[in-house]
Amino acid sequence: MISNLAVVHPDARIAGNVEIGPFTTIEGNVEIGEGTWIGPNVTIMNGARIGKNCRIFPGAVISAIPQDLKFEGEETTVEIGDFTTIRECCTINRGTKDKWKTKVGSNCLLMAYVHIAHDAFVGNNCIIANSANIAGHVEIEDFVIIEGVVAIQQFIRVGQHSFIAGGSLVRKNVPPFIKAAREPLSYAGVNTIGLRRRGMANETIAHIEDVYRMIYVHNNNMSRAIHAAEMELPNTAEKEMILEFIRSSDKGIIRGPQGL
């Protein structure tokens, strides 16, 4: 059902069973999947690609042009997966010619006043709490939880299954499977509670803890820590994922618990 008080461009491609509330504006180059609910006072601009069974609350602005002075009007998009909820006053800017799109995965929850900037990629099953600000070109992998009032600097990468405490300033990459807290942002242990909730075996979690103990506790030199983990710890998919994340982190990773 589309409210008579909504403004929907005739070229917008809107699937069946989509509900659009009053005073919502939807521009022409927009696609919305079936079963999606769009509340009142939402603005969905050119380039939005919204999946099935999403929920978008009042005040959200999806696919506005990027806040990037290098943007030259290129045709870019915002892609949002299925079953994602976008709460009040969220803003998701479309991409630039760097990646040509901004992307939010499926089964995500973006709470009120979250900002996702141009060319950022958010994976599946992520929760980003109130007033978090995600800068351009940031990559957030699957199953990440970001608490409220977190600010993530541009080009940062956040590894899967990690947890970032509220009010944090993220200036370096956050490896997978960990908790990050304090100021400056530091390793605060493995995200054991989150991993158990997602069905990860205790033995696997123990292996992850061994890897991070080698990296953050037993060594104060990252190259030696990586070499020791490679040589001394069992080969597991999780170990290789962690080490590859660290090797590819040009900006470096967050510090250890003692500032290492």
N, C-alpha and C positions, 0 to 999 in steps of 0.2 A: 504494500500500500504506500502510495506517495501522496503526501499532504498537498492540498491545493495551495498552501502557503509556501511550499518549497519552490525554488527556481532550479529546474533541471534542463540542461541544454539538450536539444533533440538528438544530437549526435552521440551523447553518452550511451555506452553499452551497459545496460543494467539487466541482470538476470532475473529470473522469477523469484517470487517470495522475498524480495528486498523491501524493507520498510524504511521510508525516508520521512523524517519529522519536519515540522514547520520551520520556516526561516532558514532552512539549509540551502546552500548553493552548490551545484555540481556543474562543472564546466564540460566542454565537449569531448576532449581527448581523455576520457575516463572510462575504466572498466570496473564493474562491481559484480562479484560472484553471488550466486544464489544463497538465499537465507540470511544475508547480512542485514543487520539493523543499524541505521544511522539516525541518531537522535536529532533534536532541534539545534539550530544555530551552529551547524557544522559547515566548514568550507572545504570542498574537495576540488582541487585545481587541476589544470591540464597535466597529464603525465601520470596520474594515479592509476595503479593497478591493484585492486583490492580483492582478496580471495573470498572464499565461501565462509558463511556463518561467523563473520566478524561482528564486533560490536564497537561502535564509535560514538563517544559521548559528547555532550554539548561543548562548544567552544574549540574543538579540535580543528586544526588546519593541516590538511594533508596535501603535499606536493606543491607548496609555494616555491618560487625560485630560490636558489641557494643564496646564502649571505656570504658571497665570495666575490670579491672585486674582479677576479679573473673570468667570471662567468660572462659569456658572450651571446647568450640567448639560444644556445644549442638545445636540441630537442632531447630531453632526458626524462627519466621516470622515477617514481617511487613504487616499489613492489612490496605488498604486504600479503603474507601467507594466510592460510585458512585458520579459523578458530582463534584469531588474535583479538584481544580487547585493548582498545585505546581510550583511556579515560579523559576527563575534562581538561580542555585547554592544552593538550599535547600539540606539538608542532613537529612535523617531519618534512624536511626540505628535500627537493628532488636533487639528482646528481649533477655533476659537471662532466666535461669531456675527459676527466681523469678515469672514471669508471662508468660513466653514463647512467648510473642509477644509484639510488639509495634503497636498501633492502631491509625489511623486518620479516623474520621467518614466521612459521606457524606456531600456534599454541603459546603465544607470548602474551604477557600482561605489561602494558605501559601505564603506569599510574599517572595521576594528575600532574600537569605542568612539566612533563618530560619533554626534552628537546633532543631530536635526532638530526644532526646536521648532514650536509651533502656528502654523498659517496661513502657514508657509514654503512656497515653491514652488521646486522644483528641476527644471530642464529635462531634455531628453533627452541621452544620451551624455556625462554628467558623471562625473568621478572626484573623490571626496572622500576624502582619505587619513586615516590613523589619528588619532583623538582630536580631530578638528575639531568645533567647536561652532557651530551655526547657530541664531541666536536667532529669536524670533518675527517673523513678517511679512517675512522676508527673501525676495528674489526672485533666484534664480540661473538665468541663461539657459542655452541649449544649449551643449554642448561646452566647459564650464568645467572646469578642473583646479584643485583646491585641495589644497595639500600638508598635511602633518600638523601638528597642534597649532595650527591657525588658529582664531581666534575672530572671528565676524562679529556685529556689533552689530545690534539690532533695526531693522527698516525699511530696511535697506541693500539696494541692488540691485547685482548683479554681471553685467556685460555678457557677451554670448556670445563664445566663443573666447578668453576671458582666462585668465590663469594667476596664482595667488597663491602666493608663496613660503611655505615652512614657518615656523611660529612667528609669523606676522603677526597684528596686531590691526587689524581692518577697521572703521573708524569713519566712512568716507565711501564714496560709490559708486565702483565700479571700472568704467571705461568698457570697451566691447568691444574685442577684438583685442589687448590689451596684456598685458605682464608687470608685476606689482606686487610690490615687495619693500621692504626696509629698515624702519627705525623712526624717525619715523612713516612709515606706508606711503606709498610714492611710485611714480610712473611709472618703470619700468626698461626701457623700450623696447617695441617691437611684438613680439608672440608669433610671430615668423617661423617658428620650427621647428614649432610646433603647426599653424600655417596651412598650411605646405607638406605636412605629414603628412596633412592633410585634403584635399589636392588643389587648394588655392588657387593661382592663377597668380601668377608672380613680378611681373607688371605690376600686378595688383590689390594685392599686398602693398606694392609701391612707392608706390601711391596712398595706402594707409593710413598708411604712414610719413610721407608728405608732410603729411597732415592733422595728425598728432600733432606733427610738427616745428613746424607753424604754431601749434599750441595750446600746447605745452609749452616750446618753445625760442625761437622768434622773438618771442613776446609775453609780457608779464608781467601782462596784463589780460585776463580771460576774455572779456568782451564784445567787445573789439577783436579777439581771436584768432578768435572765431566769425565775426565780420563779415569778417575777412581771408580765412578759409577759404572762406566763401560766395562772395566776389567773385573770388578769385585762383586757386582750384583747380578742376579739372574736376569736373563734376557726375557723381558715381557713387553707386550704391546704398549703398556702404560709407561714403562721406562723409556722406550724409544720415543714415544710421543713427547714426554717431558724434555728429554735431551735435545730433540730436534727443535722444539719450541725455543729453547735457550740458545742453541746454535744460530738460529735464524733471526734472533732479536737484535737488530742493529742498534736500537735505542737502549739495549740492556734491559735487565729485569729488576723488579723491586728488590730492595735490600733485605738482608737477613734480620733475625730478631735482635741481634746485638749491633746492628748497623753495618754488617759486613757487606 
